[in-house]
């Protein structure tokens, strides 16, 4: 069954509340995001584009067309123009995106990640990265990194300040990941696909992946909630995640399982189109 295209989808319609709060905090830094875009946007895009063209395989209609179709399908569902997609040989399962409000946003997937996943799970990964584009996460991540670098070079006091900003950046990024998991769910419209992806990131391998049990992993996620429901458990959970760029996989799975049962998610996937100025328009970078 084909997924329902979410024409007119806006980032704030699926943004996680923690991401909304953290991003609003970053937006209160006046003018810095504009400086990042103006000074680094075009240069950064050109640099990484050349690197990708030199060291990766660009996916397209005539190169790995099944991956290209997954990208096109995810973009259609999330109402986005199609960015470039690259596949890079790498032993660490990972995917990332780059965009500075320019003309050449792109997504990169490592071969080891693709080897772990089914096609629907690959689509979920692609959609997760598209969520970063839709929500402008790339800009604010770059901004946060620049602030940390500058703070560490100003004075000895700057070192302490940099540590605080680094913690703030990581906290924001963890919140942003919750939002992008929601984008993955909207693109696949199957919560078990997203949960299976997260399960494989936690303990998968090409050999073990087909044998893993999604329902058991979700039960494990609920156990994690139960164990961290006390004050001591919550403190331990915070200590575990404080230096991580991503929330732990079981917590991400539990969050997406909950949101899949919410009225907010149900209302987004109803079969309807949103019109602009009286007519339905083709999806683009609406949030940029």
N, C-alpha and C positions, 0 to 999 in steps of 0.2 A: 504494500500500500504506500502510495507516495505521500510525502509530508505536506502539510498545509503551508503555503507561502505566507509569510507574515509581512505583507506589504504595509509599509509605513511604520515598521517597528522602530521605536526609539530606545536608546540605551537606558534611559531612566525607567522604562517600563519593566525591565528585568534586572536592573542593577541591585545587588545585594545591599541591604541597609548599612552594613559596616563599610562597604565600599563607598556608598553615597556620602557617609559621614567623613571618611578619610580623604576622599577626593575633594570634598568641599573645603576641608582644612588646607589642602595644598593650593586650591584656587585662590585662597586669601593672601597668597604671597604675590603682591602686585607687580605685574610686568615681567616677572622672571620667565614665565612660560613662553611669552612672546620673544624674549631674548634668545631662549634656547632654540626656538623654531627658526628665527631669522639667522642666527649665527651658525647653527649646526645642521639645520634641516637639509639643505641642498648638498652640502659637503659630505655629511654623514651618509645620506642616501647613495651618492655616487660612489663613495668608498666601499660600502658594503655590497652595492650592486656589482662592482668590478670583482670583489672577492667571491661572490656567489657564482658569477659567470666563469671565473677561473677554476673554482674548486668544488663546484656542485653540479648536479644535473637539473636543468630547468624543465619543469613539468609543463606539458602542453598537449594539444590535440594529437600531435605526432610523436610525443615522448611520454611514456607511461600514461596513456590516455585514460586508464581506469582511475588513476589518482586525480587527473584533471577533472574528470566528471564528478568525483566526490567533492572537489572544491567548488565547482559550478553549482552543484546541487545545494551545498551548504550556503553559498552566497545568495542563491535564489530564495531559500527559506528565510534567511536573516535579513533580506532586503539590502544587499551590499553589491557594489561593483566587485569584479573579480580581481584580486591582487595576484602578483606573481607567486608561484610556489616552487621551491627548490628542495631536492633530496640530497643529503650530504652523508657520505660514508663516515660513521662514527660509532664507537662501541657503547657510548652512554645513551640510553634511551631518552630523547629530549626533543622538544620542538620550541621554536621561538619566532617572534615577529618583530618587525621594525617599521616604524612609521613616524614621520615628523611633520604631518600635515602637508606632505608633498605629493608628487605625482607618481611615486614608485614604491608604494608599500609592498612588503613581501613577507612570506612565511617560509620557514625552513624546518624540515623534518629530518631527523637522523634515521639512517637505515635500520639501526638496532631497534628503534621504536616501532617502525612499520612491521618488522619481523614478528613482533609480539602480538599484533592486533588483527582483528577481522576488519573487513572493509567498513562496516558501520562504525567500529571503534576508531578507525582512521578518520572517518568523517567527523566524529566527535572531537578528536584532537584538532582538526582543521578549524572546526567551528569555535572551539575554545580560543584559538589564536585570533580568529575573526572577531571574537568578543573584545580582545585587546584593541583592535582597530576601531571597532564601533564606539568604544568608550574612551578613546584617546589615552589609553594607559601608557603607551610608548613614550609620549611626551613627558608625562609626569615622572616616570621612572628615570628618564635621562636627567630631568630637572633635579630630582632628589639626589642622584649620584653627583651632580655638579656641586650642589650645596655642601655635601659631605666633603668633597675634595677641597673646596674653597675654605671651609671652616678649619680644616686641618692645617692649612698653610698660613693662616692669619697670625696666630700667636699660640703660646703654650696652652692658653685657656681654650683655644680652638680645638685642641685634641679632645677635651671633655665634651665640648659642644658637638663635635663631629660624631662622637659615640652616640649621643642622644638623637641626632638627626639620622644616623644609620639605623637605630632602633625604630624610629618613626617611619623610615622608608620601608623597612622590612614588614612592619605592621601593616602599612598601606598595601604593600604588594600581596600579602596574605589575604587581605580583604578583597583585593581585585581578583584574585584567583577564584573566589566564591562566585563572583559575577560571571566570569568566563565559563565556569562549569555550567551555569545556567544557560549560557549561549549554546553550549554543547548539547544540552537537553532540548532546547528549542529547535535545533537543527535536526536532531535524530528523532525527537518526540517519543523517546523510549528510555525511561530512567534506568532500566537494567543495562542498557548499552553503556551509559556513562559510568555506572557503578562497576561494571566489568572492566572498563578501561582503568579506573582507579585501583581496582583490585590487582590488575596485572602490573601496574606501576609499583605497587607495594611488594608483591612477591611473585612476579611472573617471570617466565623464561619461555623461549620457543618450545621447549619440551613440556613444561608444566602448564602453560596457558590453557590448552584445551581441556585440562582436567580440573580446573578451578571452579568453585561453586559460588555463584553470585549471592544466593540467598544466605549462605553461611557467612559470607563476608559482611552482608548487611546486619546480620545478627551480631557479628563481632563489633560492628560500628555502634550498635545499641549498647553493647557491654562496655565499650569505651565511655559512652555517655554516663552510664550508671556508676562506673568507678570514679569518674571525675565530678560527680554531683555534690560531693562534700567540699568543704572549704579547703582542706588539705589537698584533696584530689585536684581541685581547680588550680591551686598554686603550683602543683607538680606539672599539670598540663601546660600552664603558661611558661614554666621554666623549660619544658621540652621544646616548645615552639618558638621561643623568643629570638633565636638566631637563625630560624629557617626562612627561606624565601617563599615557601609554599606551606599551606596547612597540611597536617598529616593526612594521608589518603583516607583513613577510616572516617575522619571528621568531615572531609569533603563528600564522601559517599553518603553519610548521614544527612548532611545539609541538602544534597540534591534529592535524596529520597523524600525528605520532608516537603521541599518546594514542589515536587512533582504531584503531591497530594493537595496543594493549596488552590484556593480560588483564583489567585493571581495568575498562576500558570494556566489553569483551565481557561480563563478568559482570553489569554494571549493566543491559544491554539484553536480558538473557535474559527470556523471557516468564514472569514470576512476580510474585506480589504479596507484600508484607510485611504481617503481621498485628500488631495492637496489642491486647493483652489478649484474645487468642483470636479476634478478629474483624477483618476488613478494614474500615478506616474511610476516609471521604472525605478527600481531601487538604486541608490547611489550612496556616497559617503555622507549620509544625512546628518551625522553628528559632528562633522568637521567644520 
